[in-house]
Amino acid sequence: MNLSVRSEFFSFIALLAVAAAHAEDVDLDRAVDSLITVEKAKRAGEKGFREACISVVADDAVIFAPNAVNGKSFGGTRTAKVLYTL
């Protein structure tokens, strides 16, 4: 398809107009949450679920296990349970 510079320019402007019209329909919170979910799943696939969870815990997080303890120290000191599958 060989378009002249002028028709390419007007096609680009039309595309921008359509994108601007639909920009209001995008739920940014939902889009960001979706990206965060994908990043967490990717990290879990690379490191394993336990390590992925520990990597996103804040330094001052509190975990109740059964009493309140620091999340980083609790997750880092526990050993991973090995599950055997057939």
Backbone as CSV, one residue per row, in Angstrom:
resi,resn,N_x,N_y,N_z,CA_x,CA_y,CA_z,C_x,C_y,C_z
1,MET,0.846,-1.167,0.000,0.000,0.000,0.000,0.891,1.229,0.000
2,ASN,0.780,2.031,-0.990,1.622,3.203,-1.142,0.780,4.458,-0.915
3,LEU,0.906,5.022,0.273,0.153,6.227,0.599,1.056,7.441,0.487
4,SER,0.495,8.537,0.067,1.278,9.768,0.031,1.465,10.274,1.458
5,VAL,2.396,11.171,1.614,2.677,11.732,2.939,1.440,12.422,3.496
6,ARG,0.714,13.079,2.626,-0.480,13.800,3.067,-1.556,12.834,3.570
7,SER,-1.809,11.761,2.850,-2.833,10.809,3.299,-2.354,10.039,4.535
8,GLU,-1.043,9.787,4.664,-0.525,9.160,5.887,-0.744,10.081,7.080
9,PHE,-0.516,11.379,6.870,-0.705,12.347,7.943,-2.163,12.378,8.396
10,PHE,-3.097,12.436,7.438,-4.508,12.480,7.796,-4.976,11.164,8.416
11,SER,-4.398,10.049,7.985,-4.711,8.762,8.614,-4.240,8.755,10.062
12,PHE,-3.067,9.324,10.298,-2.530,9.401,11.658,-3.407,10.288,12.538
13,ILE,-3.843,11.413,12.008,-4.721,12.320,12.762,-6.044,11.628,13.083
14,ALA,-6.583,10.889,12.124,-7.836,10.162,12.359,-7.647,9.108,13.441
15,LEU,-6.516,8.432,13.405,-6.220,7.431,14.432,-6.122,8.076,15.811
16,LEU,-5.474,9.218,15.895,-5.383,9.933,17.175,-6.756,10.361,17.673
17,ALA,-7.608,10.804,16.771,-8.960,11.231,17.161,-9.755,10.052,17.715
18,VAL,-9.656,8.905,17.070,-10.367,7.711,17.549,-9.809,7.267,18.896
19,ALA,-8.482,7.292,19.023,-7.856,6.893,20.292,-8.262,7.829,21.419
20,ALA,-8.311,9.120,21.137,-8.712,10.095,22.158,-10.165,9.898,22.563
21,ALA,-11.001,9.544,21.609,-12.417,9.331,21.914,-12.611,8.117,22.816
22,HIS,-11.785,7.105,22.648,-11.916,5.891,23.454,-11.051,5.906,24.714
23,ALA,-10.220,6.918,24.876,-9.343,6.983,26.043,-10.141,7.108,27.334
24,GLU,-11.298,7.727,27.262,-12.118,7.890,28.460,-12.725,6.564,28.905
25,ASP,-12.834,5.606,28.002,-13.425,4.313,28.326,-12.466,3.399,29.085
26,VAL,-11.181,3.734,29.118,-10.178,2.868,29.731,-10.200,3.067,31.247
27,ASP,-10.291,1.965,31.981,-10.232,1.999,33.439,-8.773,1.812,33.845
28,LEU,-8.115,2.908,34.217,-6.680,2.849,34.512,-6.370,1.979,35.722
29,ASP,-7.211,2.018,36.747,-6.973,1.185,37.924,-6.993,-0.290,37.541
30,ARG,-7.932,-0.657,36.713,-8.022,-2.056,36.279,-6.813,-2.449,35.423
31,ALA,-6.367,-1.547,34.562,-5.208,-1.820,33.716,-3.944,-1.982,34.551
32,VAL,-3.760,-1.118,35.539,-2.585,-1.214,36.410,-2.637,-2.486,37.241
33,ASP,-3.791,-2.817,37.786,-3.937,-4.053,38.554,-3.612,-5.271,37.700
34,SER,-4.011,-5.229,36.445,-3.724,-6.332,35.535,-2.224,-6.477,35.310
35,LEU,-1.531,-5.355,35.133,-0.081,-5.408,34.949,0.624,-5.926,36.194
36,ILE,0.159,-5.510,37.360,0.757,-5.978,38.610,0.559,-7.479,38.764
37,THR,-0.624,-7.963,38.435,-0.908,-9.394,38.515,0.011,-10.188,37.597
38,VAL,0.221,-9.679,36.398,1.103,-10.370,35.447,2.536,-10.390,35.969
39,GLU,3.006,-9.282,36.537,4.367,-9.230,37.068,4.544,-10.206,38.227
40,LYS,3.540,-10.297,39.097,3.622,-11.237,40.216,3.656,-12.679,39.714
41,ALA,2.833,-12.982,38.728,2.812,-14.337,38.179,4.136,-14.669,37.498
42,LYS,4.694,-13.698,36.802,5.988,-13.900,36.147,7.077,-14.164,37.190
43,ARG,7.068,-13.372,38.251,8.061,-13.542,39.318,7.897,-14.898,39.997
44,ALA,6.658,-15.331,40.192,6.409,-16.629,40.817,6.902,-17.758,39.918
45,GLY,6.752,-17.604,38.617,7.233,-18.619,37.697,8.748,-18.704,37.677
46,GLU,9.419,-17.572,37.858,10.878,-17.547,37.831,11.493,-17.997,39.151
47,LYS,10.978,-17.496,40.265,11.588,-17.742,41.570,10.887,-18.824,42.375
48,GLY,9.665,-19.086,42.068,8.849,-19.955,42.904,7.904,-19.097,43.719
49,PHE,6.790,-19.679,44.124,5.747,-18.916,44.802,6.233,-18.311,46.113
50,ARG,6.928,-19.090,46.918,7.389,-18.619,48.233,8.332,-17.427,48.095
51,GLU,9.324,-17.535,47.243,10.283,-16.456,47.059,9.616,-15.219,46.442
52,ALA,8.665,-15.431,45.560,7.950,-14.301,44.968,7.165,-13.547,46.031
53,CYS,6.536,-14.270,46.935,5.776,-13.619,48.011,6.695,-12.831,48.934
54,ILE,7.821,-13.415,49.288,8.761,-12.735,50.180,9.322,-11.482,49.508
55,SER,9.538,-11.528,48.199,10.135,-10.385,47.508,9.211,-9.172,47.458
56,VAL,7.903,-9.343,47.588,6.987,-8.200,47.525,6.506,-7.749,48.899
57,VAL,6.943,-8.407,49.955,6.558,-8.004,51.309,7.361,-6.763,51.692
58,ALA,6.687,-5.770,52.227,7.350,-4.535,52.650,8.250,-4.814,53.854
59,ASP,9.265,-3.970,54.025,10.206,-4.156,55.131,9.533,-4.059,56.493
60,ASP,8.479,-3.271,56.612,7.795,-3.096,57.889,6.460,-3.837,57.950
61,ALA,6.270,-4.829,57.079,5.014,-5.583,57.045,4.859,-6.444,58.290
62,VAL,3.617,-6.655,58.688,3.308,-7.478,59.850,2.519,-8.694,59.378
63,ILE,2.956,-9.866,59.820,2.263,-11.112,59.515,1.835,-11.721,60.844
64,PHE,0.617,-12.213,60.898,0.108,-12.840,62.114,0.246,-14.354,61.973
65,ALA,1.211,-14.921,62.704,1.498,-16.350,62.545,1.885,-17.005,63.873
66,PRO,1.103,-17.289,64.798,-0.209,-16.761,65.140,-0.124,-15.394,65.799
67,ASN,1.055,-14.970,66.247,1.215,-13.632,66.825,1.809,-12.702,65.778
68,ALA,1.738,-11.402,66.016,2.271,-10.422,65.076,3.790,-10.495,65.031
69,VAL,4.348,-10.713,63.822,5.803,-10.742,63.615,6.119,-9.953,62.349
70,ASN,7.381,-9.571,62.215,7.818,-8.875,61.013,7.730,-9.817,59.815
71,GLY,7.140,-9.344,58.722,6.912,-10.190,57.558,8.181,-10.656,56.881
72,LYS,9.165,-9.759,56.729,10.415,-10.132,56.055,11.185,-11.163,56.867
73,SER,11.301,-10.942,58.171,12.079,-11.880,58.979,11.364,-13.224,59.095
74,PHE,10.046,-13.206,59.164,9.293,-14.450,59.257,9.430,-15.267,57.974
75,GLY,9.270,-14.626,56.837,9.369,-15.339,55.571,10.770,-15.798,55.254
76,GLY,11.764,-15.012,55.659,13.152,-15.364,55.357,13.715,-16.455,56.233
77,THR,13.174,-16.629,57.448,13.735,-17.614,58.363,13.083,-18.980,58.242
78,ARG,11.905,-19.032,57.672,11.220,-20.314,57.543,11.793,-21.097,56.379
79,THR,11.881,-22.375,56.551,12.374,-23.224,55.470,11.239,-23.647,54.582
80,ALA,11.530,-23.833,53.329,10.508,-24.250,52.372,10.187,-25.712,52.576
81,LYS,8.918,-26.047,52.562,8.502,-27.437,52.680,8.623,-28.103,51.312
82,VAL,9.181,-29.257,51.290,9.349,-29.986,50.038,8.132,-30.914,49.888
83,LEU,7.470,-30.772,48.786,6.317,-31.635,48.486,6.752,-32.641,47.437
84,TYR,6.396,-33.874,47.677,6.731,-34.931,46.717,5.497,-35.265,45.902
85,THR,5.686,-35.340,44.630,4.601,-35.724,43.741,5.024,-36.938,42.930
86,LEU,4.066,-37.688,42.509,4.368,-38.859,41.693,4.156,-38.576,40.249
